Structure formats: C-alpha cells, structure tokens
Amino acid sequence: MKALLTFLAATLLAVACGSSAPAATATPSPSQAQLGAEYLKLVAPSNAANDSLNVALKITPFDGPKVRTAATDLRDSEATFNTALFGFEKKVPANVQADVETARHSLSTDISNLYNVVNSADDASLNAALAAWPALPNAPFVQLRSDLGLPPPT
C-alpha cells in the first residue's frame, strides 16, 4: 500500500510540474501506392532474368549452356525476390498478407523446378527438365498486383 501511495504521489508531482512521459509515435503505414512501387522494385530483377531466359530459349540452334546460365540467374533472382517478399509481407495490410504468402509459395515451387533445369547434365536432360517445368502460375501475382493497385503483369 505504501508503494502505491509513493507511486501516486510521484505521478501527481510529475503532472503538477508539467513533466510528462514522451508520447509514443505511431509509424504511419505505407500507402497502397508506396507498397505498389516497392513491389515493382522487388520484382524487377526477376522479371529481367525471366526475359533473359526466354531469349536464351529462342536461340537457334539450341544453346544448353546459355539456357542453364539464364535459368541460374532466374533461380537466384527468384530466391532473392522470395526472401524480399517475406519482409514485404510484414508491411502490407493483413488482408493482403495471404496473397503475398501465396505468391511466395508459387515462387518456391518455381525455384525448385529451376534447380532441375540448372542441374541438368546434358541437352537431353535439360530438355526433359524444361518440358517438366510448369510455367509459373500468374494468378497469385495478378491478385497481389491488384491488391497493390497495380495492373496485371504484361
């Protein structure tokens, strides 16, 4: 009881003297436009690596080493993007977090499939890995971009 009275007296004295505890300031949440711009910055290296792989796949005659190099770059950029999305997920509103997680899951599957392409030993196994590699589903990224006020990917 004595401790409580001492605390109350100290609090009253502090208030009477005009002293106050520093006010906690809330960090403003990023706007949808800010989140959209950040997402575009995060995804840009993967988009560029994907474009490079598509170019390598169209080279005639088929150039396995170039395809593997481009696939390695895509795999690595998607891994970086996936890790960045993990941090990004904490910044988005709660109703968008599940869509970020769905996109991360899709990326993880794609990264796993890219390992098969990258680790192929010869052109026959490379072609088999490419044939077995499903295209990255676009739906999770269309939904996430919509959440962020962005148009669908082109």
C-alpha positions, 0 to 999 in steps of 0.5 A: 500500500505504501508503494502505491501511495509513493507511486501516486504521489510521484505521478501527481508531482510529475503532472503538477510540474508539467513533466510528462512521459514522451508520447509514443509515435505511431509509424504511419503505414505505407500507402497502397501506392508506396507498397505498389512501387516497392513491389515493382522494385522487388520484382524487377530483377526477376522479371529481367532474368525471366526475359533473359531466359526466354531469349536464351530459349529462342536461340537457334540452334539450341544453346544448353549452356546459355539456357542453364546460365539464364535459368541460374540467374532466374533461380537466384533472382527468384530466391532473392525476390522470395526472401524480399517478399517475406519482409514485404509481407510484414508491411502490407495490410493483413488482408493482403498478407495471404496473397503475398504468402501465396505468391511466395509459395508459387515462387518456391515451387518455381525455384525448385523446378529451376534447380532441375533445369540448372542441374541438368547434365546434358541437352537431353536432360535439360530438355526433359527438365524444361518440358517438366517445368510448369510455367509459373502460375500468374494468378497469385501475382495478378491478385497481389498486383491488384491488391497493390493497385497495380495492373496485371503483369504484361 
